[in-house]
Amino acid sequence: MELLTISGLWNWVILGFALLLLELLIPGVFLVWIGIAALITAIFSALANIIGLLAGWQSQIVVFLLLCVVLVWITQRFAAQLEHSEAPLLNRRTDEMLDMVITLSEPLHNGSGHTHIDDTIWRITGKDMPKGTRIRLVAYQNGAFQVEPDTSF
């Protein structure tokens, strides 16, 4: 126990850098905050030794735990604010395309078919319709758009 008290500063430095290294190996943006808390605790330990405060291992653990909670809480609040973007469907191409009206490039036969949307061929399902029918994309399930005739015009 005396060894832990004497080398308290270096224990926190080693723990901090070990956690930061683990964050690089196992990314998840969680260990980084605990590693930073350990490094700040090392600074607290060094300052306590310089000033001459009684900073035993118990107070260092309390500081470390408080820093962990505060840093993770601040990060969670910041991350929650970032999730509300101006483009909520970014990188969700099929969701962006829902309610789009297009013209069938091939007939829909036996409840399934294909159509061109921009530069991609997409599978579609719905009731049988001839080539050239204006359709609306209403849902995307099982790798195919469900379509129905467009009645908006």
C-alpha positions as CSV (number, residue, x, y, z in Angstrom):
1,M,0.0,0.0,0.0
2,E,2.9,2.3,0.8
3,L,4.3,1.8,-2.8
4,L,0.9,2.9,-4.2
5,T,1.0,6.0,-2.1
6,I,4.6,7.0,-2.9
7,S,4.2,6.4,-6.7
8,G,0.6,7.7,-6.9
9,L,1.4,10.2,-9.6
10,W,3.1,7.7,-11.9
11,N,0.3,5.1,-11.4
12,W,-2.2,7.7,-12.8
13,V,0.1,8.6,-15.7
14,I,0.5,4.9,-16.6
15,L,-3.2,4.2,-16.2
16,G,-4.1,7.3,-18.3
17,F,-1.8,6.5,-21.2
18,A,-2.8,2.8,-21.1
19,L,-6.5,3.8,-21.4
20,L,-5.7,6.2,-24.3
21,L,-3.8,3.4,-26.0
22,L,-6.7,1.0,-25.5
23,E,-9.0,3.6,-27.0
24,L,-6.8,3.5,-30.2
25,L,-7.0,-0.3,-30.3
26,I,-10.7,-0.6,-29.4
27,P,-12.3,2.6,-30.6
28,G,-15.5,3.6,-28.9
29,V,-14.9,7.1,-27.6
30,F,-15.4,6.1,-24.0
31,L,-12.0,5.1,-22.7
32,V,-10.5,8.3,-23.8
33,W,-12.4,10.3,-21.2
34,I,-11.4,7.9,-18.4
35,G,-7.8,8.1,-19.6
36,I,-8.0,11.9,-19.5
37,A,-9.5,11.7,-16.1
38,A,-6.5,9.6,-14.9
39,L,-4.1,12.1,-16.4
40,I,-5.9,15.0,-14.7
41,T,-5.8,13.0,-11.5
42,A,-2.0,12.7,-11.9
43,I,-1.8,16.5,-12.2
44,F,-3.9,16.8,-9.1
45,S,-1.6,14.4,-7.3
46,A,1.5,16.3,-8.4
47,L,0.0,19.7,-7.3
48,A,-1.0,18.3,-4.0
49,N,2.5,17.1,-3.4
50,I,4.0,20.5,-4.4
51,I,1.6,22.5,-2.2
52,G,1.9,20.0,0.6
53,L,-1.7,19.0,0.9
54,L,-2.6,15.7,2.3
55,A,-3.6,13.9,-0.9
56,G,-3.7,10.3,-0.1
57,W,-4.8,7.6,-2.4
58,Q,-8.4,7.9,-1.2
59,S,-8.7,11.5,-2.3
60,Q,-7.0,10.7,-5.6
61,I,-9.6,8.0,-6.2
62,V,-12.4,10.3,-5.4
63,V,-11.0,13.0,-7.7
64,F,-10.6,10.3,-10.5
65,L,-14.2,9.0,-10.1
66,L,-15.7,12.5,-10.1
67,L,-13.7,13.5,-13.2
68,C,-14.9,10.3,-14.9
69,V,-18.5,11.1,-14.2
70,V,-18.2,14.7,-15.2
71,L,-16.3,14.1,-18.4
72,V,-18.6,11.3,-19.6
73,W,-21.7,13.4,-18.7
74,I,-20.3,16.5,-20.6
75,T,-19.5,14.3,-23.6
76,Q,-23.0,12.7,-23.6
77,R,-24.6,16.1,-23.6
78,F,-22.4,17.4,-26.4
79,A,-23.0,14.3,-28.5
80,A,-26.7,14.6,-28.0
81,Q,-26.6,18.1,-29.4
82,L,-24.6,16.9,-32.5
83,E,-27.2,14.3,-33.4
84,H,-29.8,17.0,-34.3
85,S,-28.4,17.8,-37.7
86,E,-30.0,19.8,-40.6
87,A,-29.8,16.7,-42.8
88,P,-31.3,13.9,-40.7
89,L,-31.4,11.5,-43.7
90,L,-27.8,11.9,-44.7
91,N,-26.3,8.6,-45.7
92,R,-29.8,7.0,-45.6
93,R,-30.4,7.1,-49.4
94,T,-33.5,4.9,-49.4
95,D,-35.2,7.0,-46.8
96,E,-34.4,10.2,-48.8
97,M,-36.1,8.6,-51.9
98,L,-39.4,7.8,-50.2
99,D,-42.4,9.7,-51.6
100,M,-40.4,10.3,-54.9
101,V,-42.4,10.2,-58.1
102,I,-40.8,8.5,-61.1
103,T,-41.7,7.0,-64.4
104,L,-41.4,3.2,-64.8
105,S,-38.5,2.4,-67.1
106,E,-39.6,-1.3,-67.4
107,P,-43.1,-2.9,-66.8
108,L,-43.9,-4.2,-63.3
109,H,-44.9,-7.9,-63.9
110,N,-46.1,-10.5,-61.4
111,G,-45.7,-8.0,-58.6
112,S,-42.0,-7.2,-59.0
113,G,-39.6,-5.5,-61.4
114,H,-36.8,-3.0,-61.8
115,T,-36.6,0.7,-62.6
116,H,-33.9,3.3,-63.1
117,I,-33.6,6.0,-60.5
118,D,-30.8,8.4,-61.4
119,D,-27.9,6.1,-62.3
120,T,-29.0,3.1,-60.4
121,I,-31.3,0.2,-61.1
122,W,-33.6,-0.5,-58.1
123,R,-35.9,-3.5,-57.4
124,I,-39.6,-2.6,-57.0
125,T,-42.7,-4.4,-55.9
126,G,-46.3,-3.6,-56.3
127,K,-49.3,-4.3,-58.6
128,D,-48.7,-4.9,-62.3
129,M,-48.2,-1.7,-64.3
130,P,-47.0,-1.0,-67.9
131,K,-43.7,0.8,-68.8
132,G,-44.1,4.6,-68.6
133,T,-46.5,4.6,-65.6
134,R,-45.8,7.4,-63.1
135,I,-45.3,5.7,-59.7
136,R,-44.6,6.8,-56.1
137,L,-42.1,5.1,-53.9
138,V,-44.0,4.5,-50.7
139,A,-41.8,2.1,-48.6
140,Y,-38.5,0.3,-48.7
141,Q,-38.5,-3.3,-47.4
142,N,-36.5,-6.4,-48.0
143,G,-34.2,-4.7,-50.5
144,A,-37.0,-3.4,-52.8
145,F,-39.1,-0.3,-53.0
146,Q,-42.9,-0.8,-52.7
147,V,-44.6,1.4,-55.3
148,E,-48.1,2.5,-56.2
149,P,-49.4,4.5,-59.1
150,D,-49.1,8.2,-58.6
151,T,-52.5,10.0,-58.5
152,S,-51.2,13.5,-57.7
153,F,-51.5,15.0,-61.2
